[in-house]
Amino acid sequence: MSRSHISVTDLVTEENPACPVAEVLDRVAGKWAIGILVAAAKGPVRFTELERRVEGISRRMLTLNLRKLEREGLLERTVYPTVPPKVEYTCTPMAMELHETLMTLVDWAKRHSADIARAQEAYDAAQAADVA
């Protein structure tokens, strides 16, 4: 292999923290992070509203993911001095840019879901024929 040849699979691994793409995707592409960002993109949102919008998430998971997204610079947390305290979460400009990208991916998935299902069926049928 030449010195200039770089294997992409060598770059995108957990063992190689120098790969910014893998590192960023690991942080923002989690199961709950995407749902939270999509739910928060519509404007300031309170914890209980996020809990309702992100189907299936527990309070503990929501809390952990909100902290993570705040730490990553994707959410801003605002605490209002009221009794009881009012807390709102807002997407940062960086998160809004990511939201646009996520929505493009969602649109792509909607357009191609039937194609993917057909490809899976054809693959499975070919595999079953090879086994028989």
Buried (B, 14 or more C-beta within 10 A) or exposed (E): EEEEEEEEEEEEEEEEEEBEEBBEEEBBEBEBBBBBBBBBBEEEBEBEBBBEBBEEBEEEBBEEBBEBBBEBEBBBEEEEEEEEEEBBBBBBEEBBEBBEEBEEEEEEEEEEEEEEEEEEEEEEEEEEEEEE
